[in-house]
Amino acid sequence: MFKKFAMPILKSIIEVPLPVERRSYSIAGMGESLVEKAIGEKVLAIPGVELGYCARPGEVEVRVIGDPNAIQAADAIIRGELGLSIFSDNDEALEEVVVRLLKQRKQTLATAESCTGGLIANQITNVSGASEVFLAGYVTYANSAKSDVLNVDLKLIDKHGAVSEAVARAMAEGARLRAASTFGLATTGIAGPTGGSDEKPVGTVYIALASGDSETVARKFVFPTDRETFKQLAAQAALDLLRRRLLKE
């Protein structure tokens, strides 16, 4: 009796809530304040949308919750404003994205790390199936190791310093040639808390990416933070440089 007579009446007077959808986006290369400035007001102007951020070293997670129509509108804004900075919308880690892209393209990677101390290689090898694309990781902390292992000219180090664009380029190229890989990815920097100068303050890092079919690219970053966080930020920046290069192909 209740189902037959009472339920139809209750359904007619009680508003059934719309289904709720949740989406998340992982962002690299932008701080939380920049992400919020880019999308915050526009997304929150959509009725019924909840917006949240979660910052980690080297990345920001953006979360939106609401009814499907509102989320579709929010999605268009987020993708339109953040573009290539979005590296995942399904909770993939940056290293997982890089390994997947390398597999899809049947390309390989070697790393040459100084200031990051093998962290990039560690992150890559945490991904199942990385052995298909990751050939070698060289931790060349001392100048002599940069020369002996990667064939970096000691005169280049004397002229520019171990922490320099020129040495980062030479490290990336040396790693690629030694491992016979598609890409060579290198880091050299000043993790601190000592060792900085006015020209190269603590937190300075040069990241270089070498490939056989294009010019080696190098980027300078400054991450003035504690030693461990510096390494995490530098490793994420290096992986993101490679990810963006892979997406251009």
Sequence and secondary structure as in RCSB ss.txt:
>XXXX:A:sequence
MFKKFAMPILKSIIEVPLPVERRSYSIAGMGESLVEKAIGEKVLAIPGVELGYCARPGEVEVRVIGDPNAIQAAD
AIIRGELGLSIFSDNDEALEEVVVRLLKQRKQTLATAESCTGGLIANQITNVSGASEVFLAGYVTYANSAKSDVL
NVDLKLIDKHGAVSEAVARAMAEGARLRAASTFGLATTGIAGPTGGSDEKPVGTVYIALASGDSETVARKFVFPT
DRETFKQLAAQAALDLLRRRLLKE
>XXXX:A:secstr
 IIIIIHHHHHHHS      EEEEEEEES  HHHHHHHHHHHHHTSTT EEEEEEETTEEEEEEEE HHHHHHHH
HHHHHHHGGGEEESSS  HHHHHHHHHHHHT  EEEEESTTTTHHHHHHHTSTTGGGTEEEEEE  SHHHHHHHH
   HHHHHHH SSSHHHHHHHHHHHHHHHT SEEEEEEE  SSS   SSS TTEEEEEEEETTEEEEEEEEE  S
 HHHHHHHHHHHHHHHHHHHHHH 
